[in-house]
Structure formats: C-alpha cells, structure tokens
Amino acid sequence: MFGVNVTDYDKKVWEEELRDFLPEKIIDCHVHLYCEEMQRWDSEDRKGCVMWPHIVAPDLKIDDLWMSYSQMFPGKKVSAVVMGMPSCRLDEVNRYTLECAKRDSLPALYCTNWDSTEEEIRGALEAGFVGIKPYLNNSPSYIPENEVRIFDFLTHEHLRIMNDVGGIVMLHIPRALRLRDPINLAQMMEIEEKYPRAKVIIAHIGRAYAPEDIGDAFEVLKNTKNMMFDFTANTLSEAMVACINAVGTSRLMFGSDMPITKMRMYRIVENGRYINVVPRGAYGDVSNDSHMRETDETEITTFMYEELRAFKRCAEELSLTREDVERVMWKNAAGYFGINI
C-alpha cells in the first residue's frame, strides 16, 4: 500500500491527542527501506524474526515513506534515519538504502552479517553509511535462536571499528527474556565499558513490550553514560518512564520501525506476552500467530499513533517539559546523526 488510508478516527486522534503535543519538527531514527522481492524466506535466514511484521508491511520504498509521513504528520516537518530490513538479501537492500539516502540526504545504517569483514564495513562507511545495523538472524547458522547472544552477531571486531570511527550501532537485542536477560545486560555493559566511542542505540527500549520484560534492567543500565535508547515500535509507556527515570530525556529518541507502524492495531499484554489486536480480515489469516488477534472493533488507529499516544502518557506521568519532548522527538537524533532539519 502506498501511503496510509487515513480514516476519520485517525483524524480525530491526530487533532484531539497528538497534533498539539508533538513538536513542529520530528526525526524518526529507525526506518526500514526495502522491496518485497529482496526478502529471504528460508528459515535459517529468518532466525529470530517474528512473521507478523512481514504480513503487515511487505515493503517500503522512499516515496512511500514521504507520502506516509505527510498523511500521518500533517503540517509537521519530518526527517528520518534509514536502514535496510535485515531479513533481506543484504547486498541488495544495502545498495537500495544508500541510493535512497543519497538522493534525499538522509543518514543511513549498513546491515551487517556476523562475518562482515573490517574491509567491508570500512568500505560501507567510506561509501556514505554512518554506522551499522546488526541483527540476530545474521548470526552463525549453528547457533539456535534462543541461544544467540549479542556478540554472536555484533562482534568485537565490528565494535572496535565503530569505536575507532565513532560510528553508530543500532542494536536490537536477542533472547527470550529481552531487556531483563542477564546475559544481554552483561554484554551491554561490556560494550559500554570497552567501546565508549561507539554510538550504541538500544532499539525498542530493549524490546520491553510488556512490563515483565523490564525487570530490574534499569538498575543496571542507569550506570551507563553513553548508551542511547529508542522507543521504536513500543507502546508500553511504563518502559518509556523507566528509561527516562534511569538515563533522562537526553538519551531517548523517537523511532517508528516504518513501515511496520502503518498497520492498524492496538496492543495488549497477557501473561507477559504482547498481542497486537487488529481489524478482522485486514491482514489475512493470522490465527497461527500468537502475537496477533482479530477484533470487530472499528475505531482502531495506526501503530504509529498508538506508539505516540504511549509517549504522551509517559510525558504526562513524568510532567515532561516542552523542551524534554522536543529532545526526544527530534533534537537528540539531530545531534547524534548530524541532521539539519
């Protein structure tokens, strides 16, 4: 689908809840550009990838992104940080992403494999990428999904390069326990200590989509000095509150995970597991996906708006100032990625 089919309910949410809350400038620090034909579908290539995002968002081309922004953020000035989809064939999606980024003067992140060489990564940076986007599916094939650790797909060699050049790392952490996993936390702290010049962003607030995912993680992470976080594709205001209480508004950024946040949904949590509630029939047969549930409700807005509603709840709970909101929604990313908006 090109753009977004804006409904009367979307317009109501925008006008009554979001328009005045959001600043005039927005930087989306987490956008995936890719074409459907670039996808890899073999199970060994999709380790750790849930299927529902690819049902609701088969592709995103650059002009589709700009149309979607104009429809979802009318009257606002929006920019983005782009990267490929790690489940795609990496050579093709990286090439496409860089072409789009250069055309529209956007920062771009290079999708890596676990065995990407130093020569390859430095070549990508010289070509125009500002950092890397590792992902757990691009780890050695012999490691089972539930046993993948951060250093299995974001290697020390890659981190040394990023530390050397002050490059950006967009890190989606692995493992079933998500943010509270003790191995994840230990390796995140090791990255913080060993590679202080690498600009590491913990995507999705460490995949803390349910209260149970948070645990006591921020008792550990509050001791970090450099690590950044984004709340990409996260509708849990409790996670946003915990993150800001631990590290402040200067280390949290807005990201969307476009095109996934074009989907219509709202999120609930049952037994520590998130469930996307979607309009019946909107995304085909989702009965076999434990993260999806259909409803006959009609007033359902986009994932993008649900995410921003959650951030607004966080802002109200913490009594964030207008300056705080601007930092999170664009100023932090502008400084981090060197974006002039």
N, C-alpha and C positions, 0 to 999 in steps of 0.2 A: 504494500500500500504506500503510495506516495503522499507524504504529509500525514495529517491526522484528520479524521472525520469528526469535527468539533460538534458537540451536542449542546442543547440548551442547558443541560446540567453542568457541563464543563464551563460554560459561560457564567453560570451562577456561582460556581466555586471560585472562578477567577475574579469576578467582580466583588464578591462579598467576603472572600477569605484571603486571597493571595496578592492581588494587584497592588494594594497599598502597603502590604507587608514587605514585599520584595523590593530591593533597590532598583534604580534605573539601569544599572549595569549588572550583568551576570556572566560568570565564566564557568562553564561546565568542564571540569577537569578530567572527565572519564567518558569518552565516546568511542564506540567501535565502528569502524568503516569496513565494509566487506560486501562482496557479491555472493549470492547464493551458490553459484557454481564453483566457488573456491572452497567450499566446505569439505572436510574429510569426515567420512561416515564410519570407517572401521572402528570397532570397539576399542582397539588398542590405541587409536588416535584420540579417543574421546574420554580417556580415563579421568574421572573426577568431574566430568561435565554433566550437569543435570540436563534433561532433554527439553523441559518446558520453554526455556528462552528461545530455542530454535524453532519451536512451533509458533510462538507469538511474534517472532522477529526474524524472518528468513534472510533479510539483508538490510543494509543501509548505505546508500550512495550519498555523496556530499551534497548534491542539490536537494535531496530528500531531507537531509538534516536541516538545511536552512529553511525550507518550507515548513517543517515541523516546528522549529523554533518560532517562526513568525506567527504561527497559529496558536501555539501554547503560551507564548510570552508577548502578546501584542503590545506594542509601544515601548518595549524594553530593548536595550542593546545587548546582544548575546554573542559570546565567542566560545571557543572550545579547544580542548586538547584531544587529539585523535590518536587512535591506535587500531591495529587490525584486530580481528577476532582470533584468539589463539587456537581455536579448533579448525581454522582454515589451513590450507597449504601456505606455509609461512613465506616462501619466496614470493608468491603471487600477492598475498594480502599486504605484505610489507611494501612491495613496489607500488601497489594501488594507493595505499595510505600516504606514502611520501609524495606521490603525484598530486593528490588532493591537497595535502598540507602546503606544498609549494605554491600551488595555484592560488590558494586563499590565505596564505601567510599565517599558518597555524602551527603550533608546536606538535610534533609527532613522536610517538614512542615505538621502538622497534621490538617486535615479538621475537623472542629467543627460543631456542631449543637448549636442552641441558648441555649439549656438547657443542654449542656455538663457540667458535674459536675467538681468541683475542683479536686476530686479524679481521675476522668477520665483523665483530662488534665495533672495533675502532673504525672500520670502513663505513659502517652504518652511521656512526656519529659524524664522520667527515662528509658523508652524503647529505646530512641535514637533520637526522634524528637527534633529539635532545636527551634521550635516555632509553630504557628498555622496559619491556612488558613480558616478564616470565610468567609461566602458568603451569600448574601441576600436571596437566595432561602431556606436557612436553618434557617429561622426566623419563629415566630409563624404563624400558618396557617390562623389565623383570621385577620391578617394584610394585607390589599390589597397591591399589588405590588408597586403601585405609592406612597404609604404612608410609606413604610419601611424606617426606619432611621438606622443609623449606630449602635446605641446602642440596636436595636432590634435583631441583630444577632451577634454583638461583644459586649458582655455585660460588665458591670463594674466589675463583678466578674472575668471574663476572663482577663480583662485588669489588675486587681490587681495582678493576678498570674504572668502575663508576666512582670509586673513592679517589682515584688518581685524577679524573677529569671533572669531578663534581657533578656527575651525571645523575639523572632521575631514575628511580626504580619504582614502578607501580606494582605492588606486591599483593596478590590475592593468596592469603594463607590457606594451607591444606588442612586435612584431618577432621574427623567427625566431631570433635569437641570444639572446633572453631577457635574463637579468641581465648577461651579459658584453657586450652590444651597446654599442659606444662612443657611439652617439647617445643611447641610453637613459641611460647613465651621465652623459653631459654634461648632459642635461636634468634628471636627478635632482639633480645638484649645483647646477644653476642654481636649481631650486626651493628647495633648502636655503639658498642664499645670499640669494635675493631675497625669500623669503616665510617668514621664520623663525618667525612666529606661527601659520602654518598647521600643523595637526597631521596630517602626512602619514604614512600607513602603507603600506609596500610589501608588497602581498599576495603570499602564496605564496613568500616569500623571493625575489621577482622571478622566479617561475616556474622556479626552478632545480630541476628534477625529475631531472636527470641530472648526473653530475659535470662533464661537458663544458659545462653551462650556467653554471657558476660562473666559470670563467676566473680572471682576476685582479681581479674586480669589487670584492672587499672590500679590496684595496689602495687603491682609490679611496674606497669607502664608509666605511672606518674613519675618515675625516676628517670625517664628518658629526657633528653634535651633537644634532640634533632628530629626525631621521627615525626612525620606528619600522618594525618588520617583523612580519609574522605568518607562521606556517608552515602556513597553511591548505592542506588537500588535498595536503600534501607528505610523502612517505615517505622522503625522502633525508636520513638522519642527517648525512651529510657536509656538506650545505648548512646544517643547523642548527648544527653545530660551527663552520663557517666564520663564520657570522653572529655567534655568541656570542663567538668569539675576537676579532672585529673591534669589536663595539659593546657586548658584555656582556649579561647576563641582564635588565637593566632596560629593554632596548629590543626585546625579542622577546615576542610574545604568541601564545597558542593560538587558532586559529580552525579551523573544521571544513569550511566550504563546504556544510553541510547544505542540501538533502537528499542531495547527491551522495555523501556519505560513508556513507549507508545501504547502498550497493552492496556486494556480496561480491567481493573481489578481493585480489590482491597484485600488487606492481609489480616489473617487471624493466626493465633498460636494455640495449638492443642498439644498437650504432653511434651512441651519443649520443642515442638516442630512447627515451622511456619507453613501456612497454607494460603495460596492465592485463590481468592473467591472471584470467579469470572462469570460473565453473562453466558447463559446456556447457549451452546451451539456456536459461540464466537470463534473457538479455536479447535473445532473438530472434536474427535473423541479423546477426552482427557481422563477417562475412567481409570487408566492404568498408571497415572502419575500421582503419587502420594502428596505432591505439593500443589495439586490443582483440585478445585471443587467448583461445580457449577451452581448457579442460582438463577431464579426467575426475577430477581430484583432488576429494576430498570434504571434507577439512579446510581450509576457506577461511573466514576470518572477515570482518568488515566493514572497509571502507576506514577508518572511524573508528578502529578498534583498530589497524590497520596503521600509521596516522599516529602514534598514541600509542606504539606499540612503537618506532618510529623515534626519537621524542623520548626515550624511556627509554634507548635505545642511546647517544644523544648525551649524556644526563646521566651515564651510566656512564663514557663515554670522557673527559669533562671533569671527572669527580668533583664534579658539582654538589651543592650542599648542599640540604637540605630547603627552606630559605628561597629558594634560587635557583629550585627547581621551583615553589614557590608563586607567586613573582613572575611567572614565565612563564605559569602555568596560570590565574591569576586576579588577582593584585594589580596588575600593570601595567595591565590593562584596567579594573579598578575605579577606579584613579586617573585614567586617561585619559578614560573615558566618564562618570565620576561615578556609578558603580554601587554601591549599598549592598547587599551580599549577606551 
